[in-house]
Amino acid sequence: MKICLVNGSPKKKGSASGWFIGELQKLLPEQAETAVLASASYTGAPFLEQLCDCDALVFVFPLYVDAVPSHLLRILTELEAIASEKEQKPIVYTVVNCGFFETKQNRYALDVMRHFCRRAGLPWGEGVAIGGGAFLGQSVGIPLEASPKKSLRAAFTAFAASIAQGKTGGVDRYVEPNMPRFLYFHAANYGWKRQGKQNGLKGKALYRGWEREK
């Protein structure tokens, strides 16, 4: 079985999408032939041919304005034209994550991927929508087995099984961090303030910048 995982993040390294792909790979069957492609390194026709030459195609990307990142959308548009003419039809699966705690923000992006499959004539497998993606995907020191990520672990285990079985028309899974919402926001606020200080800004300077943009 050939499985192609596409990292749809515009970042070339250190992305949450890359971490999700790495964890998902660990749960796929050892005998499966897996390949990871980065959409940021898109090379045109050879890239698209690799996508078509597989049994399962897994797109993993961050949410951009409730939809698909523009550079990935371009790839999907070109893939649609090629895939519709192919006899071999890979099953499409999707993992989309957002910075919002509420995972329901990802539902429209999954709808976009389903519509893409219909237009391209590709079978739709299922999707995983992840809220709090920045925390779940970038807290690399916290393993997937840890309590804050237990819902993600359960969703990925079932998702990997669906991919291995070639399941289509599955139910999408919605995942949020296993922590109180207020604690997630507290951690997020601490994170951006720390980034500001690392770039030479103090708390008051950050606040004044926010006031000017209101």
N, C-alpha and C positions, 0 to 999 in steps of 0.2 A: 504494500500500500504506500503510495506517495502522498505526502502531506506537505503543502507549502504554506508557510506562515509569513505574512507580510506585515512588517512593522510600518504602520502608517504615520508615525510621528515625523514632524519636520526636523527633529533633532537627530544628528548623526551618532550621538552617543549619550548615555546617561538618561535615557527617557524612561518614563513609567511603562510605556508600551513594551519596551525591550525587556523590562523585568517580568511583565506579565507573560510574554512569550517564553522566557526562560523557565518560569514555573510551570507553564502549561506543557512544555516539552517533556518535563520530568514525569508527567502523568500519562503521556501517550505510550502505546505499546513499544517495547524495545525493538521489535522486528520491523516497525514502520520506518520507511525512508523519509526523513524530514529535511527540509531546506528552509532557511530563513532569508528573506529578501527585504531590503530596506527601500521604501518608496522614495526616500530622499536621494537614493542612488539610481534612480530610474534611467534606463538606457534605451528605451524605445522598444522596437519589435522583439529583440532577444529576451527582454524582461517579460513581455506579454506572452511569448511562447512558453516560457517556463511556468507561468501561471496556468496556462491551458493544459500543460503536460503533467497533470497531477490528478489524484482522485479526490482530494479534499483541499480546499482553499480557505485559509483562515486569515481574515483581516483583523488586525489589532490596531486601534488608533484612538487618539484623544478627541473629545468633543470640541468642535469649533462652531460657535454660534448655532447651537442646537443641530448641527449637521456634520458633514464629512469635511476634513481639511481640504482646501482647494487643490493642492498638488495631488492628493489622492483621488479627488473627483476627476481630475484630468485623466488619470490612469484608468479609472473605471469607465470613462467615456470611450477611450480607445479600446479597452478590453471588450466592451460590449460589441463593437463592430467585428472583432476577430472571433470571439467566443460563439456568436450566433451562427457562424459558418462551420464550426468544429463538430465532428461526430462525438468526440469524447467530451463529456460535460462534467467538470468537477463540481462537487457539492460545496456551496459557499457557507461558511460559518463566520461569525463576527463577534469581536470583543470590543466594546467601546467604553471609555472611562471619562469621567469629568471631575472637575475640582469641587463641584457642588456636593454637599453631603447627600442630598436627595437623588437617588439613582434614577427616578422617573424622568429627570432632565434628558436622559439618553434615549428615550423612547422614539423620538422623531428620527434620530440617526439610524436606528434599527429599521424604521419604516423606509428610509432612503435606500438602505441595502436590500430590502425585500423588493422594492420597485426596480432596482438595478437588475436583480436576478430575473424578474419577469421580462424585462426588456431584452436582456441578453440571452434568454432561454436557458438559464442555469438553475438547477434545483437549489432551493433554500434549505439549509440545515436548521440552524437555530442560533440564537445570540445570547451573549452575557452582557448585561449593562452594569457598570460599576460606578457607584457614587463614592466620593472621597478618594478618587484615583490618585491624587498627588501623594496622599498619606500611604495608601495601600501599596502603591507601586514604587515609591521612592524611599520608604523606610526599610532599606535592604537589610538592616540589622535585625529586623523582626521576621522570623521565618514564617512560612505559610501555615505551619502547624500551630502557631501561637494564637492565643485567645482573640486579639483584635482582628485576626484575619480568618477566623474559623468559618464564617459564612462564605468567604471567597474560596477557601479550600473545598468546601462541600460543592459549590457551584462548578468549580474547575474540574473536580473529580467526575461529576456527572457529565459535564461538557466534553471532557476528553473521551469518556466512554461512548458518547453519541458520535463523535468524530470517528473513532475506531470501528464502530458498527455501521458507519455510513448512513446514519439516521437523517431523515428529512422531515420537514414540517414539525419540528419539535417546538416545545414551549420555551420562550425566552426566560432567562433567569435574571432577577434584579438583586443586586448585592450592595450593601452599605457596610461601613466599618462597624465592628462589634464594640461600640463605645457610645456614651451619651453624646448627643448632638452638641451640647454646650462645650464639652471637653474637646471635641474636634475643632470648633471655632477658636477656642483658646490656643490650641496648638498652632493653628493656621496664623493667627495674629502674631504669635511669638516668632513664627518663621519669617514673615515678611519684615518684621521689625529688625530681626537679626541680619537679614540680607541688606537692609538699609544701612545699618551700622558698619557692616563689612565694606560697604561702598562709600564710607565717609560721611554718612548722614546721621543726624541725631533725631530723636523722637519728635521734637518740636518742628524741625525742618520738614519731616514727612507730613506732619499734620498741616502745616502751612501750605504745602504743595497740594494737598487734598482740598483745602479751603479755596484755593485759587481756581480749581477746576470745577467747582460746584456751580 
